[in-house]
């Protein structure tokens, strides 16, 4: 099985999970853990351990985090190293909804192809929204 594991500061992982669920339905393979204000890293790590408990050494895991250099991602990777085969884990920072949708859409593809597609869609989504105010019509909006 392949899991998506959303890791964030605050409620970002919660919101991403909810938004993804609105688009693809609730999925058992999407797991979230939030590092809440006032929570210590040992408590957060325990939440991660609880979230990853159903995962096995045979499972593939895509970890999506808000920040690459954040304590939540480092702590999550440490907890994963105690529980699963890290050769089947990939971690990406800068998580967003298009990346999550791409991960779901590519769930039958290889792990490497899925990660490549997620990275590409993330790059494509970083673009200014151009609202041409000179030609206002219903077709343009």
C-alpha positions as CSV (number, residue, x, y, z in Angstrom):
1,X,0.0,0.0,0.0
2,X,1.1,3.6,-0.5
3,X,0.4,6.2,2.1
4,X,0.4,10.0,2.0
5,X,1.5,11.5,5.3
6,X,0.9,15.2,5.7
7,X,3.1,16.9,8.3
8,X,2.8,20.6,9.3
9,X,3.0,23.4,11.8
10,X,-0.4,24.3,13.0
11,X,-3.5,23.2,11.2
12,X,-2.1,23.1,7.6
13,X,-2.1,19.3,7.4
14,X,-5.7,19.3,8.7
15,X,-6.8,21.7,6.0
16,X,-5.0,20.0,3.2
17,X,-6.5,16.7,4.3
18,X,-10.0,18.2,4.3
19,X,-9.5,19.9,0.9
20,X,-8.1,16.7,-0.7
21,X,-11.1,14.8,0.7
22,X,-13.5,17.2,-0.9
23,X,-12.0,16.4,-4.3
24,X,-11.2,12.7,-4.1
25,X,-13.2,11.5,-1.1
26,X,-12.0,10.4,2.3
27,X,-9.1,8.0,2.0
28,X,-7.6,5.6,4.6
29,X,-4.2,6.0,2.9
30,X,-4.1,9.8,3.7
31,X,-2.7,10.4,7.2
32,X,-2.0,13.8,8.9
33,X,-0.1,15.0,11.9
34,X,0.0,18.6,13.1
35,X,2.7,20.1,15.3
36,X,0.4,22.4,17.4
37,X,1.4,25.5,19.3
38,X,2.6,24.7,22.7
39,X,3.3,21.0,21.8
40,X,6.8,19.7,22.6
41,X,8.7,17.5,20.1
42,X,8.3,14.4,22.2
43,X,4.5,14.7,22.2
44,X,4.5,15.4,18.5
45,X,6.7,12.3,17.9
46,X,4.2,10.2,19.8
47,X,1.4,11.5,17.6
48,X,3.5,10.6,14.6
49,X,4.1,7.1,16.0
50,X,0.3,6.7,16.5
51,X,-0.4,7.8,12.9
52,X,2.2,5.5,11.3
53,X,1.3,2.5,13.5
54,X,-0.7,0.8,10.7
55,X,2.1,1.2,8.2
56,X,4.4,-1.8,7.5
57,X,7.9,-2.2,6.2
58,X,6.3,-3.2,2.8
59,X,4.4,0.0,2.4
60,X,5.5,3.0,0.4
61,X,5.1,6.4,2.1
62,X,5.1,9.9,0.6
63,X,5.7,12.4,3.4
64,X,4.6,15.9,2.5
65,X,5.7,18.7,4.8
66,X,5.2,22.4,5.0
67,X,9.0,23.2,5.5
68,X,12.0,21.2,4.6
69,X,14.1,22.5,7.5
70,X,11.3,22.3,10.1
71,X,11.4,20.2,13.3
72,X,8.1,18.4,12.3
73,X,9.7,16.8,9.2
74,X,12.9,15.9,11.0
75,X,11.0,14.4,13.9
76,X,8.7,12.5,11.5
77,X,11.6,11.0,9.6
78,X,13.2,9.9,12.9
79,X,9.9,8.2,13.9
80,X,9.6,6.6,10.5
81,X,13.2,5.2,10.7
82,X,12.2,3.3,13.8
83,X,9.1,1.7,12.1
84,X,9.4,1.3,8.3
85,X,11.9,0.7,5.5
86,X,13.2,4.2,4.7
87,X,14.1,3.1,1.2
88,X,10.4,3.1,0.5
89,X,9.9,6.6,1.9
90,X,10.1,9.9,0.0
91,X,9.7,13.3,1.6
92,X,8.8,16.5,-0.1
93,X,8.5,20.0,1.4
94,X,6.3,22.8,0.2
95,X,3.2,20.7,0.3
96,X,0.1,22.0,-1.5
97,X,-3.1,20.7,-2.9
98,X,-2.0,20.2,-6.5
99,X,0.9,18.0,-5.2
100,X,-1.5,16.0,-3.1
101,X,-3.9,15.5,-6.0
102,X,-1.1,14.4,-8.2
103,X,0.0,11.8,-5.6
104,X,-3.5,10.3,-5.6
105,X,-3.8,10.4,-9.4
106,X,-0.5,8.6,-9.7
107,X,-0.9,6.0,-7.0
108,X,-0.4,3.2,-9.5
109,X,2.8,4.7,-10.9
110,X,6.2,3.9,-9.5
111,X,7.2,5.9,-6.4
112,X,9.9,7.8,-8.4
113,X,7.5,8.7,-11.2
114,X,4.9,9.9,-8.7
115,X,7.5,12.1,-7.0
116,X,8.6,13.5,-10.3
117,X,5.0,14.3,-11.3
118,X,4.4,16.0,-7.9
119,X,7.5,18.1,-8.2
120,X,6.6,19.2,-11.7
121,X,3.1,20.1,-10.8
122,X,4.4,22.1,-7.8
123,X,6.6,24.1,-10.1
124,X,3.8,24.7,-12.6
125,X,1.5,26.0,-9.9
126,X,3.9,28.8,-8.8
127,X,2.6,31.4,-11.2
128,X,1.0,34.8,-10.9
129,X,-2.7,35.0,-11.6
130,X,-3.2,37.5,-14.3
131,X,-6.6,39.2,-14.3
132,X,-6.8,41.4,-17.4
133,X,-8.9,44.3,-16.2
134,X,-9.0,45.9,-19.6
135,X,-11.2,43.1,-21.2
136,X,-13.8,42.3,-18.6
137,X,-16.2,39.6,-19.7
138,X,-17.7,36.5,-18.2
139,X,-15.5,34.4,-20.4
140,X,-12.3,35.9,-18.9
141,X,-13.2,35.3,-15.2
